[in-house]
Amino acid sequence: MTNELVVWNDFGQIDRKFILAEVGSSPLVVLRIGEGYHRELFKKLREEVGNQKIQCLGGGKIQAFADFKHIWIFEESADFGMEPREVTEEIVRRHFPDATLEIEVSA
């Protein structure tokens, strides 16, 4: 996947929700991580992209522990269901290659 964007402002000890979305006609795959409900993350992303076509592919939760470089991806969005977990894993591995990933594929 070449067109991607990770919206995650800091890699510290966090426990957040995330969504995976396609934006535009290319499409750009966006992994948006933040506080609040999944639908709120999607609403904020929709506001940021303006009139571009956008589709939420699903979401889950993510925990990151910077000291141990360990990232845990788990659960699924009650609003959108589980995203294609292998896409999320691929994006996170590319952006944090030294981290150990623990991926839950079923809720």
TORPA-4810 file (N, C-alpha, C, O; in nm, 3 decimals):
<nodes>
NODE_1_0.085_-0.116_0.000_0.000_0.000_0.000_0.090_0.123_0.000_0.164_0.144_0.096_M
NODE_2_0.086_0.203_-0.105_0.177_0.315_-0.114_0.117_0.446_-0.066_0.188_0.529_-0.011_T
NODE_3_-0.012_0.466_-0.086_-0.077_0.590_-0.043_-0.137_0.572_0.094_-0.248_0.519_0.108_N
NODE_4_-0.065_0.615_0.197_-0.116_0.599_0.333_-0.074_0.714_0.419_0.024_0.784_0.392_E
NODE_5_-0.150_0.734_0.525_-0.123_0.840_0.621_-0.158_0.788_0.759_-0.266_0.733_0.779_L
NODE_6_-0.067_0.805_0.854_-0.093_0.770_0.992_-0.109_0.900_1.070_-0.016_0.981_1.074_V
NODE_7_-0.225_0.920_1.131_-0.250_1.039_1.211_-0.240_0.998_1.357_-0.338_0.956_1.418_V
NODE_8_-0.119_1.012_1.411_-0.089_0.970_1.549_0.021_1.062_1.595_0.135_1.051_1.552_W
NODE_9_-0.012_1.153_1.683_0.078_1.261_1.715_0.194_1.227_1.806_0.295_1.297_1.806_N
NODE_10_0.182_1.119_1.884_0.298_1.087_1.966_0.301_0.939_1.997_0.197_0.876_2.016_D
NODE_11_0.421_0.885_2.001_0.440_0.744_2.029_0.488_0.733_2.172_0.606_0.710_2.199_F
NODE_12_0.394_0.748_2.264_0.423_0.734_2.405_0.335_0.623_2.458_0.281_0.545_2.380_G
NODE_13_0.321_0.615_2.587_0.232_0.515_2.643_0.089_0.562_2.621_0.043_0.656_2.686_Q
NODE_14_0.020_0.497_2.530_-0.116_0.539_2.496_-0.211_0.421_2.493_-0.170_0.305_2.480_I
NODE_15_-0.336_0.451_2.507_-0.444_0.354_2.497_-0.555_0.429_2.424_-0.628_0.506_2.487_D
NODE_16_-0.569_0.407_2.296_-0.661_0.485_2.214_-0.742_0.396_2.120_-0.712_0.278_2.101_R
NODE_17_-0.844_0.456_2.064_-0.921_0.392_1.958_-0.864_0.438_1.825_-0.797_0.541_1.817_K
NODE_18_-0.892_0.361_1.719_-0.847_0.400_1.587_-0.950_0.358_1.483_-1.031_0.267_1.506_F
NODE_19_-0.946_0.425_1.370_-1.023_0.383_1.253_-0.928_0.374_1.134_-0.822_0.438_1.131_I
NODE_20_-0.967_0.294_1.038_-0.897_0.284_0.911_-0.995_0.331_0.806_-1.108_0.282_0.802_L
NODE_21_-0.955_0.425_0.722_-1.047_0.481_0.623_-0.977_0.499_0.489_-0.854_0.514_0.482_A
NODE_22_-1.056_0.497_0.382_-1.008_0.531_0.249_-1.060_0.670_0.215_-1.178_0.699_0.233_E
NODE_23_-0.970_0.755_0.166_-1.004_0.893_0.135_-0.967_0.923_-0.010_-0.856_0.891_-0.054_V
NODE_24_-1.060_0.983_-0.082_-1.032_1.026_-0.219_-1.047_0.914_-0.319_-1.082_0.802_-0.285_G
NODE_25_-1.019_0.946_-0.444_-1.036_0.849_-0.552_-0.913_0.763_-0.573_-0.921_0.664_-0.646_S
NODE_26_-0.798_0.797_-0.509_-0.674_0.721_-0.530_-0.681_0.577_-0.483_-0.639_0.492_-0.562_S
NODE_27_-0.727_0.538_-0.369_-0.756_0.617_-0.248_-0.635_0.624_-0.157_-0.541_0.546_-0.169_P
NODE_28_-0.639_0.719_-0.066_-0.541_0.733_0.041_-0.595_0.655_0.160_-0.709_0.676_0.200_L
NODE_29_-0.516_0.566_0.216_-0.558_0.490_0.334_-0.509_0.565_0.457_-0.390_0.592_0.471_V
NODE_30_-0.602_0.597_0.547_-0.570_0.677_0.665_-0.595_0.594_0.790_-0.704_0.540_0.810_V
NODE_31_-0.494_0.584_0.874_-0.507_0.523_1.005_-0.514_0.639_1.104_-0.412_0.702_1.132_L
NODE_32_-0.633_0.667_1.156_-0.657_0.780_1.248_-0.665_0.724_1.389_-0.749_0.639_1.417_R
NODE_33_-0.579_0.773_1.478_-0.575_0.727_1.616_-0.605_0.846_1.706_-0.548_0.953_1.688_I
NODE_34_-0.696_0.827_1.802_-0.728_0.938_1.891_-0.822_0.897_2.002_-0.853_0.780_2.021_G
NODE_35_-0.866_0.998_2.076_-0.958_0.977_2.187_-1.102_0.987_2.137_-1.128_1.047_2.033_E
NODE_36_-1.192_0.930_2.212_-1.334_0.939_2.179_-1.383_0.814_2.110_-1.309_0.717_2.091_G
NODE_37_-1.510_0.819_2.073_-1.571_0.707_2.003_-1.520_0.699_1.859_-1.472_0.798_1.804_Y
NODE_38_-1.530_0.581_1.799_-1.488_0.563_1.660_-1.564_0.659_1.567_-1.505_0.715_1.475_H
NODE_39_-1.692_0.678_1.592_-1.771_0.768_1.505_-1.722_0.911_1.516_-1.731_0.987_1.419_R
NODE_40_-1.668_0.950_1.634_-1.613_1.084_1.650_-1.481_1.099_1.573_-1.454_1.205_1.516_E
NODE_41_-1.401_0.993_1.572_-1.277_0.996_1.493_-1.310_1.009_1.345_-1.243_1.084_1.272_L
NODE_42_-1.413_0.937_1.300_-1.453_0.943_1.160_-1.508_1.081_1.125_-1.478_1.136_1.019_F
NODE_43_-1.588_1.136_1.215_-1.645_1.270_1.192_-1.533_1.374_1.178_-1.537_1.458_1.089_K
NODE_44_-1.434_1.367_1.266_-1.321_1.460_1.261_-1.243_1.443_1.131_-1.205_1.542_1.068_K
NODE_45_-1.219_1.320_1.091_-1.148_1.295_0.966_-1.228_1.346_0.847_-1.171_1.405_0.755_L
NODE_46_-1.358_1.324_0.849_-1.445_1.372_0.740_-1.438_1.524_0.729_-1.436_1.578_0.618_R
NODE_47_-1.434_1.593_0.843_-1.421_1.739_0.843_-1.287_1.782_0.784_-1.279_1.881_0.712_E
NODE_48_-1.182_1.708_0.815_-1.047_1.742_0.769_-1.029_1.723_0.619_-0.954_1.797_0.556_E
NODE_49_-1.098_1.624_0.561_-1.078_1.596_0.418_-1.173_1.673_0.330_-1.161_1.670_0.207_V
NODE_50_-1.269_1.743_0.390_-1.359_1.828_0.312_-1.451_1.749_0.221_-1.518_1.657_0.265_G
NODE_51_-1.453_1.785_0.094_-1.547_1.726_-0.002_-1.500_1.596_-0.064_-1.568_1.541_-0.151_N
NODE_52_-1.386_1.546_-0.022_-1.336_1.421_-0.080_-1.422_1.302_-0.037_-1.480_1.301_0.072_Q
NODE_53_-1.428_1.204_-0.124_-1.497_1.079_-0.092_-1.423_1.012_0.024_-1.300_1.008_0.026_K
NODE_54_-1.500_0.959_0.120_-1.438_0.893_0.236_-1.523_0.773_0.276_-1.646_0.778_0.275_I
NODE_55_-1.455_0.665_0.310_-1.523_0.543_0.355_-1.447_0.486_0.474_-1.326_0.464_0.467_Q
NODE_56_-1.519_0.462_0.583_-1.457_0.401_0.700_-1.456_0.250_0.680_-1.560_0.190_0.651_C
NODE_57_-1.339_0.188_0.695_-1.324_0.044_0.676_-1.340_-0.034_0.806_-1.343_-0.157_0.805_L
NODE_58_-1.349_0.038_0.918_-1.363_-0.026_1.048_-1.262_0.032_1.146_-1.194_0.130_1.115_G
NODE_59_-1.254_-0.030_1.263_-1.162_0.022_1.364_-1.144_-0.073_1.480_-1.196_-0.185_1.480_G
NODE_60_-1.071_-0.027_1.577_-1.043_-0.107_1.695_-0.975_-0.022_1.801_-0.996_0.099_1.806_G
NODE_61_-0.895_-0.085_1.883_-0.819_-0.015_1.986_-0.672_-0.046_1.967_-0.634_-0.151_1.914_K
NODE_62_-0.589_0.049_2.013_-0.445_0.031_2.003_-0.381_0.079_2.133_-0.417_0.184_2.186_I
NODE_63_-0.287_0.003_2.182_-0.207_0.043_2.297_-0.062_0.040_2.253_-0.018_-0.051_2.182_Q
NODE_64_0.013_0.141_2.297_0.155_0.146_2.265_0.233_0.176_2.390_0.196_0.262_2.470_A
NODE_65_0.342_0.105_2.407_0.430_0.123_2.520_0.568_0.156_2.466_0.643_0.066_2.426_F
NODE_66_0.602_0.284_2.464_0.725_0.330_2.400_0.850_0.268_2.463_0.944_0.233_2.391_A
NODE_67_0.852_0.254_2.595_0.971_0.202_2.662_1.006_0.062_2.612_1.124_0.027_2.601_D
NODE_68_0.904_-0.016_2.583_0.926_-0.154_2.540_0.910_-0.170_2.390_0.932_-0.278_2.335_F
NODE_69_0.871_-0.059_2.323_0.845_-0.063_2.179_0.751_-0.178_2.146_0.776_-0.257_2.056_K
NODE_70_0.643_-0.184_2.220_0.541_-0.288_2.204_0.409_-0.222_2.167_0.367_-0.127_2.234_H
NODE_71_0.344_-0.270_2.062_0.215_-0.216_2.019_0.116_-0.331_2.014_0.143_-0.436_1.956_I
NODE_72_0.002_-0.309_2.075_-0.104_-0.409_2.080_-0.225_-0.353_2.007_-0.275_-0.245_2.041_W
NODE_73_-0.274_-0.425_1.905_-0.392_-0.386_1.828_-0.500_-0.490_1.857_-0.478_-0.610_1.839_I
NODE_74_-0.618_-0.444_1.902_-0.718_-0.537_1.949_-0.859_-0.480_1.939_-0.877_-0.364_1.905_F
NODE_75_-0.957_-0.563_1.968_-1.100_-0.532_1.967_-1.145_-0.477_1.833_-1.069_-0.474_1.736_E
NODE_76_-1.271_-0.434_1.827_-1.325_-0.378_1.704_-1.424_-0.268_1.737_-1.474_-0.259_1.849_E
NODE_77_-1.451_-0.185_1.639_-1.541_-0.072_1.657_-1.686_-0.121_1.665_-1.730_-0.200_1.582_S
NODE_78_-1.758_-0.072_1.765_-1.901_-0.102_1.775_-1.977_-0.029_1.664_-2.085_-0.073_1.623_A
NODE_79_-1.922_0.082_1.616_-1.987_0.161_1.511_-1.961_0.106_1.371_-2.052_0.105_1.288_D
NODE_80_-1.837_0.060_1.344_-1.797_0.025_1.208_-1.748_-0.119_1.191_-1.722_-0.163_1.079_F
NODE_81_-1.736_-0.193_1.301_-1.683_-0.329_1.292_-1.531_-0.329_1.284_-1.467_-0.225_1.298_G
NODE_82_-1.475_-0.448_1.259_-1.329_-0.461_1.251_-1.282_-0.422_1.111_-1.339_-0.463_1.011_M
NODE_83_-1.177_-0.344_1.108_-1.113_-0.306_0.983_-1.034_-0.424_0.929_-1.014_-0.522_1.001_E
NODE_84_-0.988_-0.419_0.804_-0.898_-0.524_0.756_-0.770_-0.519_0.841_-0.680_-0.439_0.815_P
NODE_85_-0.762_-0.605_0.939_-0.654_-0.601_1.038_-0.517_-0.615_0.974_-0.419_-0.558_1.023_R
NODE_86_-0.508_-0.690_0.864_-0.378_-0.707_0.799_-0.327_-0.575_0.739_-0.207_-0.553_0.729_E
NODE_87_-0.419_-0.488_0.698_-0.380_-0.356_0.645_-0.328_-0.269_0.759_-0.225_-0.203_0.744_V
NODE_88_-0.398_-0.271_0.871_-0.353_-0.194_0.988_-0.216_-0.243_1.032_-0.126_-0.163_1.059_T
NODE_89_-0.199_-0.373_1.039_-0.071_-0.431_1.079_0.041_-0.387_0.984_0.150_-0.350_1.028_E
NODE_90_0.014_-0.392_0.854_0.114_-0.352_0.755_0.156_-0.206_0.773_0.274_-0.173_0.767_E
NODE_91_0.058_-0.119_0.794_0.087_0.023_0.811_0.168_0.047_0.939_0.267_0.120_0.936_I
NODE_92_0.126_-0.013_1.049_0.195_0.007_1.178_0.337_-0.049_1.170_0.431_0.014_1.219_V
NODE_93_0.354_-0.165_1.109_0.489_-0.223_1.095_0.580_-0.132_1.013_0.699_-0.118_1.044_R
NODE_94_0.526_-0.070_0.909_0.606_0.017_0.824_0.649_0.144_0.899_0.760_0.193_0.882_R
NODE_95_0.560_0.198_0.982_0.590_0.322_1.053_0.667_0.300_1.183_0.734_0.391_1.231_H
NODE_96_0.657_0.180_1.241_0.727_0.148_1.367_0.798_0.014_1.350_0.759_-0.084_1.415_F
NODE_97_0.900_0.007_1.265_0.964_-0.121_1.232_1.034_-0.189_1.349_1.054_-0.311_1.346_P
NODE_98_1.072_-0.114_1.451_1.143_-0.173_1.565_1.049_-0.221_1.675_1.093_-0.282_1.772_D
NODE_99_0.921_-0.193_1.660_0.824_-0.230_1.764_0.783_-0.378_1.749_0.780_-0.433_1.639_A
NODE_100_0.752_-0.438_1.861_0.691_-0.570_1.862_0.542_-0.552_1.856_0.485_-0.479_1.937_T
NODE_101_0.477_-0.617_1.760_0.332_-0.604_1.745_0.261_-0.727_1.796_0.302_-0.840_1.772_L
NODE_102_0.154_-0.702_1.867_0.063_-0.809_1.910_-0.071_-0.775_1.847_-0.131_-0.672_1.876_E
NODE_103_-0.118_-0.863_1.759_-0.237_-0.836_1.680_-0.347_-0.936_1.716_-0.327_-1.057_1.710_I
NODE_104_-0.462_-0.882_1.754_-0.580_-0.965_1.779_-0.666_-0.959_1.654_-0.701_-0.851_1.607_E
NODE_105_-0.699_-1.075_1.599_-0.777_-1.076_1.475_-0.924_-1.112_1.494_-1.002_-1.104_1.399_V
NODE_106_-0.962_-1.150_1.612_-1.105_-1.177_1.637_-1.145_-1.113_1.769_-1.069_-1.111_1.865_S
NODE_107_-1.268_-1.061_1.770_-1.314_-0.992_1.890_-1.377_-1.089_1.987_-1.421_-1.048_2.095_A
</nodes>
